[in-house]
Amino acid sequence: MPISWAKRARSRYTSDMAYTDPEPDNEKPLGLGGWAIIAALLAMLAGAVAYAVHAWNAMPGTGISPLGWLFLSLGIVVTTAVGGGLMWLVFYSARKHYDDI
């Protein structure tokens, strides 16, 4: 008789099973292709931002003051930092097995 999925799931978390953390797979530095992809993505991001600023300023009556640009930029940076920090916590928790049952 085959083992049920529930029994297999329960046996996965028993204390008699030793868990060994796998070694990293020979982490190599980023090659030329990786840097080229990063450069292309950053160029596309810069183009999108430049287009958005140009389009915003081209519309009549919708100007943003320098203080508005400052706070808009700070909001983007802070939001990105919070999102990156939360993603780092997710990966850290998964790597250290804090979220295992």
Salt bridges, closest charged atoms under 4 A:
ASP100 OD2 - HIS97 ND1 3.24
